[in-house]
C-alpha cells in the first residue's frame, strides 16, 4: 500500500485526496487536494464553478496527533467572488471558517475543555489557552441549533459572575430540557431584551412561566416582552433578603458593642455570625451555646433572628400556596412593626413580589435548577480563568450545560 493511500485512510478527512506525505523531526506534513470542482463560499451557501484566482501560498491546518507526531494538513486553495461577501478563499469540508485546525482537532479540544483543566488540555493537545477559547467559540457557533428556542414553555433567568470586577453573564435555562439555551454578557434589561428579540414575539407569547430573582432589570424585561407569562420569584431569594437583613442588624449591634468600654464583649460577639445565619439543626455544640446566650440577652438581634427563622419556616415545603400567602402576610405585618429598619424595608419588598413568590409555589417552578446549573457554570468559569473574552467563557458554558452534543472523531460515522 502506498503511503498516500494509507494516509487517506488514516486521516479520514472528507472531500480530500492525499498527494504527498513528508516527515520532519516531530511533524508529519500531509499535502492534499480537494476532490470537488465547485467552489463554496465559507460564509454562506453560495457556490460556483468560476474561480477568481488561486492563493499564492499554501493553507495549513493542525490535525489530531499521531503518537508523538503533530499532523499538519496543507492545501493550495482557490478563491471565489461571492456576490454577498466578495472575494473569499473557498471553504474546505474538513475545517471551520478561519480555523487553523481541522474539525476533528477542534471537536477533541472542545470536549477536553468541558472535562478537564487548563494545564491538561494545553499539554495534551499542545495548543495555547487562548486558542482553546477561540476553538470553543467556533464549535458553539457551528453546533448551536437555532431551533433550541422552539417550544419553550417555562424558562429560568439568572446571572453568574465570570470574571472579577462585576463581569456577568446572563443565562436562560429551559426548565423542560434542563439545559441552558441562551446566554450573553451583562445582566441589565437590555441583555434580557436581546434574548426576547431573538426569541421573537410569537414564541415569547407561548411562554407560560418565567422564573427569576427580584432584580428590577430582569423583571422589567420579562414584563414587557412576555406579558402573558407568569413571573415566578424563587423563594430562595426572598429568604436570602431576610437573612441579609439579619446580618445588617448583627453588624449594627456589633458596632454598638465596639463603642463600649468593655472591648471583650464585642470580640466575643463577633464570632456569633455563623450561629445566627446557619440553620439551627446545622449548628455545632459551641455555636448552639452561643445562640442560647444571645437568646438570654434578647434585644434587637434576637428579634431579628426570630423573624428570620419564622420566614424560613414558611418555605419548609409542606404548605400550599394559600397557607403560604396567609403566613407571608402575617410575617410582613410583624416585620413592619418590628422597628428594625432592615426588616421594615424587606417587608415592603416581599409585599411587592408576593404574587410572584406564591406563583413559584403554586406552579412548582423556581430557579433551583438554574442555580444548580450556575454552580456548574461557576466551576467552568474558574476553569476558564485566562479567557479574556466573555464569548469564550460563554462558549465553554454552552458546551458544558447547553444543548450541544459533542462527538469525538471516532464516534462519527465515516463518510
N, C-alpha and C positions, 0 to 999 in steps of 0.2 A: 504494500500500500504506500502510495506517495505521501510525503509529509503534508502537502496541501490538502489532500483528501482527508487525512487524519485530523487536521485542524478544522476542516469544515464540520466534521462530526463532533469534535471536542468542544468547539465554541458554541455550536448550535444557534448561531445568530440568524435571525430571519432576514431573507432578502439579499444575502451576500454570497459571494464566491471568493474563496481564499486564492490569491495569486502567488504569494511569496511569503516565506517564513524565515526570519533570521534570529539568531540567538546572541545576546550580549551577556555580560557577566551576571547580571541579575534581572534581565528583562528579555521577554520574548516579544518581538515585533512582528505583527501579522498584517500584511498589506492585503486589502480586499477591494472588490469592485461590487457595485450594486447591480443586481440582475434586471431590475425593471428599467424600461425605456423612458417612461414618463417621469417628469419632474414634479414633485409635490411641494407646495408652499408649507413651511414649518409652522405657520400661524393660522392657517385656515384650510378649507377643503379644496382650494384651487389646485388644479394640476394641468400640466401642458406638456406637449411633446417638443415645444420650441425651447431651445437652450439660449440663454442670454450670453453666457461665456463660461469658461471653466476657471475655477480658483487656481491661482498660480502656485499655491502651497498645499501640502497635504494636510488634511484634517485628521485629528487623532483623538482616541477615546481610551480611557483606562477601563479594562475589563476585569473580571474576577481573577484572582491569582491562581496559578498552577503551582502548588507547592511553594517553594521559596522564590519562584519567579513571578514578577509582575508581568501582566499581559497588556500590551499596547496594540490597539487596532488602528490602522491607518487606511485612509482612502482619499483619492483625489475626486472632489465633488464638483458638480456643475452648479451654475446659478440660473435662476429664472426671474422673469419680470412679472410679479403678481399685480393685477390691477388694483388690489386693495392695499397691499403693504409695500409695493415697489420691488426693487431688486433684492432678492434673498437667496442665500445658499439653500439648496434643496434639503428637504428633511430626509433623515435616514430611519429605517424601520426598527433599528435596534437601540436607539438613544433618543432622549428627550431633547427638545429645542434648547439650544445654548448650554448644553451639558457637555462637560469634558469627560463624562463617564458613560459607560453603557447602561442600559436599562436594568440589566441583571445586577450590575455592581451597585447601582443606586438603591434598588429594592433590598438588597442584602444589608447595606449600611443603614437604611431606614428601619429595617427590622431590628437590627442590633441596637439602634438608638432608643427603641421602645423597651428594651430588655436589660440593658447594662449601662455602665458608667462611661464617662468621657475617656478615661485613660485606656480602658479595654478596647473601645472602638478605634481610637486613633492608632493604637499599637497593632491591633489585629488587622485592620484594613489599610494601614499605612497611608492615612489621609488626615489632614489637619481638621481641627474642630469647626472652624468657620465653614469649611467645605461640607461638613456634616449638616450644618444648619441649612445651607443652600440646597443640599440634596433633599432634605426633608420638605422644604418648600415646594420643590418641583414634583416630588412624589404625591404630595397632597393636592397640588393644583391639577395633576393628571388623574388622580384617583377619586376625587371628591365628586360624587354624583349630585347634580342639581335637584334630582327627584327626591333627595332625602328630606326636603321640606314639604313634600306632598303628604297629605293625610294627617298632619299634626292636629291633635285634639287637645292635649294638655302639655304645657311646657313649663320648665323652671328656668328662672333667670337669676344669675348670681355673678359676682365679680371675684377675681382672685388676683393677688399681687404676684407679678412675675419677676420683679426686679426692685431694687431699693429705690427710695425717694418717690414713692407713690406712683409707681408704674403698674397699671392694672390691665387685665384682660376681662372683657365681658363674655360670658359663656351662656349659651342657651341649650338646655337639655330636653330631650324628648322623653317624657315620663313613660311612654309605652315601650319604646325601643331601648330605654335605659342607656342612651348614648348622647354624647354632646354632638349637636348637629350644626352649630354655628358659633363663631367667635370673632372678636375684633378687639383692637386696642382701645382702651378708655373705659370709663364707667359712667358717662353722663347720658343725658336724654338723647343727644344726637347719635350716640353709639347704638342704643337700642332702636332708635328710629331707622338706622341703616338696616338692621335685621328685618324690621317690618316692611321696609321698602323692597328688600329682596324677596320677602315672602309674598308680597302683593296683597291688595285689599281683599281679593276673593278668598285666598287661603287664610288670611287673617280673620275673616268673618266666620270661618269654620272652627276657630279655636273656642273651646268650651271653658278652659281654666288656665290661668297663668299664676304660678307660684313665685313669690318674690319676697324680698325683705321690705322694711319700712322706708327705704330711701325714696326721697321725693322724685329723683330723676327717673328711675325705672317705673314708678307708679304713674307718673305723668305720661310717659311714652305708651305704656300699656293701656291707659285710659283713653288716650287719643287715637291709637291705632287699632285696638281690639276692644271696642266698646261693649261688644256682646259677651266677651269672656269674663268669667268671674275671677276677680283678683283674690288669690288665697295668700294670706300673710302667715308665714311659718311661725307657730307658737314659740319655737326656739328663740327667735329674735325678740319676741316680747319678753320672755324670761330673761334674756341677756340684758335688755334695757333695765329691768328691775334689779338685776344683780349689779349692774354698773351704778345704779342709784345707791345701793347699799355700800358699794366701795367708796362712793363720794362722801357719804355720811361717815364712814370709817376714817377716811383721811382727815375730815374736819375735826373729828373727835381726837385723833392723834395729834394734830397741830395744836389743839387746845391744851392737851396734856404736856406737850413740849414747852408751853409757855409757863407751866407751873414750876415752883422751886424744886419739887421732887422730880429729878430727871429720870430716876429709875422706873417710875410709873410709865412714862412714855416709852422707854426702852422695852419694858415687858409687854406693853400693849402692841408694839409694832409687830410682834410675832403672831398676833391674833388674826392676821389677814386670811390665811387659808382655812382656819376653822370656821370663819364666817361665810366664805364663798363655797366651800365644799358641801356636798350632800351630807346630812347627819349620819347616814349609815356608812359613809366612807371615811369617817374621822378616825385618827389614831387615838390611843388612850390619852396621850398628852393633849392633843387638840380637843378631845371631849372634855377634859378637865378645865382647859382654858375657856371653853364655851360655857361651862357651868359657872365659872367665875364672872363672866360677862353677864350672864342671866341674873346673878345675885346683885350685880352692880346696877343693872337696869338702865334707864335713861334713853336718850335718842337712839343710841346704837342698837340696843336690844329691840326697841320698837321697829327699827328699820329691818333688823334680821327677821323678826316675826312677820313683817309684811312680805319680805322676800320668800320665806318658806310657805306662807299662805298662798302666794301667787303660783309658786312652783307646783304645789299640790293640786291646783286646779287642772293641770295638764298631765296628771298621772296616768291617764289612758282609760279610765273606767267610767267616764261621764259622756253623755251625749251632748249635742250642740245646745239644746235648751237648758240643761243643767249647767253647762259651762257658761252660757250667757248670764244666767242669774248670779253665779258666783263672781264673774268678772265685774258685773255692775256693783255688787256688794263691795268687792275689793277696791274698785275705783272710788267709791264713796268713802271708804275707810281711809284710803291713801290721801284723798283730797283734804280730809280733816286732820291729818297726822301732824301738821305744822312742820313737816320735813320738806323743805323746798325741792330737793331732787325727786321725791316721791309725788309731790303735787304735780310737777312737770311731767313725770312718767304717766300719771293717771290721765292727763289730758291727751297724751299720745295714744294710750291704749284705747281711750274712748273714740279717738279719730279713726283707728284701724280696727275697731271692734268687729265690724261686719266681715272684714277680710279674715280675721283670726277664726271666727265662727265658721266661715266658708271652708277654711282648711280642715277643720274638724269634721264638718258635715260631709264633705266630699272625699275626705281622707287623702288630700293632696297637699303636700308641703315640699319644702326644699331639702328634705333629708337625703334624697337620692342625689340631688345636685351637690349638697355639702359632702356626701360620701365621695362623689367623683372629684370634687375640689381637693379633698385630701390626697387623692391620687395625683391630681394636677400639681399640687404643691411639691410633691415628691419629684415629679417630672421637671418642674421649673428649677428646682435645686440641682437636678442632674444636668439641666441645660445652662448652668452657670457659665458665662463666657459668650453666650449668644448676644450680640449687640442689637439684633433686630427683633421686634415683637413678632414679626411674621414667622421667624424661625422657631421661636418658642411656641407660638400658636400652632404651627405645623406639627411640632412634636406632640402637643396636646391632642390634636385631631387624629394623629396616627395611633396614639395610645388609647384614647377614650372615645374616638369618633366612629363613624360608620364605615371606615376604610378597612378592608380585609387584605392585609399584605400577604403576598405569595412569594416564597423563595423561588429562585430559578428552577430548582429541581422539582418543585411542586406543580409547575405549569406543564400542560400537555405540549408535546413537541408539535411544531407546525407541519 
